[in-house]
Amino acid sequence: MKKTFLPLSIALATLGACLYTSVQGQADKPKPLRVLIVAGGCCHDYATQTQLLKDGIESRLNAVVDIAFNPDKTTKATFPIYASDDWAKDFDVILHDECSADVTERPYVSRIIKAHRDGKPAVNLHCAMHSYRWDNFREPVAAGAENAGWYEMIGIQSTGHGPQSPIDITFTDATHPVTKGLLPWTTINEELYNNVQIFPSAKALASGRQMQLPKKPKGKDAKPATETEAKPVEANAVVAWTNEFGPSKTRIFSTTLGHNNDTVSDPRYLDLVTRGLLWSTEKLQADGTPAPGYSKP
């Protein structure tokens, strides 16, 4: 009996140690990041893009992504989740991907902004830059003005874009954790958003260069474009940046890229967005890799 009892006791002890190590490992692993994507409104295939973003983020990170999607394809799309003052409490970061240019109800917009002013990190994509605007928004808004809150949260004021054509992306700050090691690339046909003003709290990370053909003359009295006017003109703008917003210096990451599905599904785009998300939640290391426990094997 002794000959069989000793090995059995050793086996049980080994099994117990393995179970303890497994349980301890699970206890040490951080909880997944809770990410909320808010998407819908004018001009984009948000039904597809939300799934591309969810899959891209969850395949790269220890994260759970929820989606608040409104199929409304107008510039007046609103979202029930914003109805309560504590709308963001269950999430670590909000990814704004809505296109709601004509939503101007002050209490509604103020609730969204307040969550970020109070410390909730955000990532803003593409048409989010052109949402929640009113009054003379085509001119630089004054700091603290009633119509400045959304732009101050984002960090750059943009009002429009050029035609759809390729954009050459260059990382102007290659030492930042969000961009470290990322390589320049040229997009498919995309929209280059203008920069009306860059707030002092914003830090540019990447620029876009696009060759744009002048707009064709319109109307019966319009004269044909001259040879000079018909030549492409180079346009440049910041296309990715960070911002620190409000007294809490809430971390905000934004990129104006992301109009077409092929861009949103591009691994280079998803890498950039994922890093911005990690940076905003302070889960990005100096070398551009996720903090321990937040990467996927």
C-alpha positions in Angstrom: 0.0 0.0 0.0 2.8 2.4 0.8 4.2 2.0 -2.7 0.9 3.1 -4.3 0.0 5.7 -1.7 3.1 7.8 -2.0 2.9 8.4 -5.8 -0.8 9.1 -5.4 -0.2 11.7 -2.7 2.5 13.4 -4.9 0.1 13.4 -7.9 -2.7 15.0 -5.8 -0.2 17.6 -4.5 0.9 18.4 -8.0 -2.7 18.7 -9.2 -3.5 21.0 -6.4 -0.5 23.2 -7.2 -1.5 23.4 -10.9 -5.1 24.3 -10.0 -3.8 27.0 -7.6 -1.5 28.4 -10.3 -4.3 28.4 -12.8 -6.7 30.2 -10.4 -4.0 32.6 -9.3 -3.3 33.4 -13.0 -6.9 34.1 -13.7 -7.1 36.3 -10.6 -4.0 38.3 -11.7 -5.5 38.9 -15.2 -7.2 42.3 -15.5 -10.9 42.5 -16.4 -11.5 43.2 -20.1 -11.8 46.8 -21.1 -15.4 47.7 -21.6 -15.8 49.6 -24.9 -19.0 51.3 -26.2 -19.3 52.1 -29.9 -21.9 54.7 -30.7 -22.6 54.7 -34.4 -25.2 55.8 -36.9 -26.4 58.7 -39.0 -25.6 60.1 -42.4 -23.5 58.9 -45.2 -21.7 55.7 -44.0 -22.3 52.0 -43.8 -22.3 51.9 -40.0 -24.1 48.5 -39.8 -21.0 46.9 -41.3 -18.4 49.2 -39.8 -19.5 48.7 -36.3 -18.9 44.9 -36.7 -15.5 45.5 -38.3 -14.5 47.7 -35.4 -15.8 45.3 -32.8 -14.1 42.3 -34.4 -10.9 44.3 -34.9 -10.7 45.5 -31.3 -11.7 42.3 -29.6 -9.2 40.3 -31.8 -6.4 42.6 -30.7 -7.2 43.3 -27.0 -8.6 41.9 -23.8 -11.8 43.9 -24.4 -15.5 43.5 -24.7 -17.2 45.8 -27.2 -20.8 46.8 -27.0 -22.6 48.7 -29.8 -25.3 51.4 -29.6 -26.4 51.6 -33.3 -29.1 53.7 -34.8 -30.0 52.8 -38.4 -31.2 56.4 -39.1 -29.3 57.5 -42.1 -29.9 61.3 -41.7 -27.8 63.9 -40.0 -30.4 64.0 -37.1 -29.6 60.5 -35.7 -29.9 60.4 -31.9 -29.1 57.6 -29.4 -31.3 56.5 -26.4 -28.2 55.7 -24.3 -27.5 59.5 -24.1 -30.8 60.1 -22.4 -29.4 59.6 -18.8 -26.9 61.7 -17.0 -24.8 58.6 -16.1 -25.0 57.1 -19.6 -21.2 56.2 -19.7 -20.9 54.7 -16.2 -20.6 51.0 -17.4 -17.8 51.6 -19.8 -14.1 52.3 -19.7 -14.0 54.2 -23.0 -16.5 55.5 -25.6 -15.9 55.2 -29.3 -17.8 58.0 -31.1 -18.6 57.0 -34.7 -21.8 58.9 -35.1 -22.6 61.4 -37.9 -25.2 63.8 -36.4 -24.4 67.2 -37.8 -27.9 68.5 -37.3 -28.4 67.4 -33.7 -28.3 70.7 -31.8 -30.4 70.1 -28.7 -28.3 71.7 -26.0 -29.1 69.4 -23.0 -28.6 66.3 -25.1 -25.2 67.4 -26.4 -24.2 68.7 -23.0 -24.8 65.3 -21.4 -22.4 63.7 -23.9 -19.7 66.3 -23.4 -20.0 66.3 -19.6 -19.2 62.6 -19.3 -15.9 63.3 -21.0 -15.2 66.5 -19.2 -15.6 64.5 -16.0 -13.0 61.9 -17.0 -14.5 59.3 -19.4 -11.9 58.6 -22.2 -13.1 58.8 -25.8 -12.0 57.8 -29.3 -13.5 59.8 -32.1 -13.7 58.5 -35.7 -14.3 60.3 -39.0 -17.7 62.0 -39.1 -17.8 62.3 -35.3 -15.7 65.4 -36.0 -18.7 66.9 -37.9 -21.4 66.2 -35.3 -23.2 68.4 -32.8 -22.5 71.8 -34.4 -24.5 75.0 -34.6 -24.3 78.7 -35.1 -21.3 79.9 -37.1 -19.4 76.7 -36.9 -17.5 77.3 -40.1 -15.4 80.0 -38.4 -13.0 79.2 -35.6 -15.1 78.9 -32.4 -14.0 80.8 -29.3 -12.8 78.9 -26.3 -15.6 78.5 -23.9 -18.3 79.5 -26.3 -21.6 77.7 -26.3 -20.8 76.0 -29.7 -17.2 75.1 -28.8 -17.8 72.2 -26.4 -17.7 69.4 -28.9 -14.7 70.8 -30.7 -12.8 71.4 -27.4 -13.4 67.7 -26.5 -12.1 66.5 -29.8 -9.2 69.0 -29.9 -9.4 70.0 -33.6 -12.2 71.9 -35.3 -13.1 70.6 -38.7 -16.0 71.6 -41.0 -15.7 69.7 -44.3 -13.6 67.5 -46.6 -12.4 67.2 -50.1 -13.2 64.6 -52.7 -12.7 60.9 -52.3 -9.2 60.1 -53.5 -6.2 58.4 -51.9 -4.5 60.0 -48.9 -0.8 59.6 -48.1 -0.5 59.1 -44.4 2.7 60.2 -42.6 3.3 59.8 -38.9 4.6 63.3 -37.8 5.4 62.1 -34.3 6.9 58.7 -34.6 8.0 58.6 -31.0 4.5 58.7 -29.4 3.3 55.3 -28.1 0.3 55.4 -30.4 2.4 55.7 -33.5 5.7 54.0 -32.5 6.7 51.5 -35.1 3.7 52.2 -37.4 4.6 52.7 -41.1 3.3 55.3 -43.5 0.7 54.1 -46.0 -1.5 55.4 -48.7 -5.3 54.8 -48.3 -7.8 53.8 -50.9 -10.2 56.6 -51.9 -10.9 58.5 -48.6 -12.0 61.9 -47.4 -9.4 64.4 -46.1 -11.0 66.5 -43.4 -9.9 70.1 -43.1 -8.4 71.7 -39.9 -10.1 75.0 -39.1 -8.2 75.3 -35.8 -6.1 73.1 -33.6 -6.6 73.7 -29.8 -3.5 74.0 -27.6 -4.4 70.8 -25.7 -4.2 68.7 -28.9 -1.1 67.0 -30.1 -0.8 66.0 -33.8 0.4 62.5 -34.6 -0.2 62.0 -38.3 -0.8 64.1 -41.3 -2.5 63.4 -44.6 -1.6 64.6 -48.1 -4.2 64.4 -50.9 -4.2 65.7 -54.5 -7.5 67.3 -55.1 -9.0 68.4 -58.4 -10.7 71.8 -58.3 -14.5 71.7 -58.1 -16.1 71.9 -61.6 -17.9 75.2 -62.4 -21.7 75.0 -62.0 -24.6 76.9 -63.5 -25.4 78.0 -67.0 -23.1 81.0 -66.8 -20.1 79.0 -65.4 -17.0 79.3 -67.5 -14.9 76.2 -68.3 -11.9 75.7 -66.0 -8.7 77.0 -67.3 -5.7 74.7 -67.7 -4.2 75.9 -64.5 -7.5 75.6 -62.6 -7.9 72.0 -63.8 -4.6 70.8 -62.3 -4.7 68.9 -59.0 -4.0 70.9 -55.9 -2.2 69.5 -52.9 -4.1 69.6 -49.6 -2.7 68.7 -46.2 -4.3 68.2 -42.8 -3.8 66.5 -39.5 -5.6 63.2 -39.6 -4.8 61.6 -36.2 -4.1 63.3 -32.8 -4.5 63.1 -29.1 -6.2 65.6 -26.8 -6.4 66.3 -23.1 -9.9 67.7 -22.3 -11.2 69.6 -19.3 -10.0 69.9 -15.7 -9.6 66.2 -15.5 -7.4 66.2 -18.7 -9.4 63.4 -20.0 -7.5 61.4 -22.7 -9.1 61.7 -26.1 -7.8 60.1 -29.3 -9.2 61.0 -32.8 -8.7 60.2 -36.4 -10.6 61.6 -39.4 -10.0 58.5 -41.4 -12.6 55.9 -41.9 -15.2 56.7 -44.5 -15.2 53.5 -46.5 -15.5 49.9 -45.3 -12.2 48.9 -46.9 -10.4 51.5 -44.8 -12.1 50.5 -41.6 -11.2 46.8 -42.2 -7.6 47.7 -43.1 -5.3 46.2 -40.3 -3.2 49.4 -40.4 -6.3 51.4 -39.6 -7.5 49.0 -36.9 -4.0 49.0 -35.3 -4.0 52.8 -35.1 -7.5 52.9 -33.6 -6.7 50.2 -31.1 -3.6 51.9 -30.0 -5.5 55.2 -29.6 -8.1 53.3 -27.5 -5.4 51.9 -25.3 -3.7 55.2 -24.9 -6.9 56.9 -23.9 -7.4 54.3 -21.1 -3.8 54.5 -20.0 -3.2 50.9 -21.0 -0.6 51.5 -23.7 3.1 51.1 -22.9 5.8 53.4 -24.2 6.8 50.9 -26.9 3.3 50.9 -28.4 2.3 47.5 -26.9 -0.7 46.8 -24.6 -0.1 46.9 -20.9 0.2 43.4 -19.3 -3.0 41.5 -19.4 -4.6 43.5 -22.3 -3.1 41.9 -25.4 -4.5 38.8 -27.1 -2.2 35.8 -27.5 
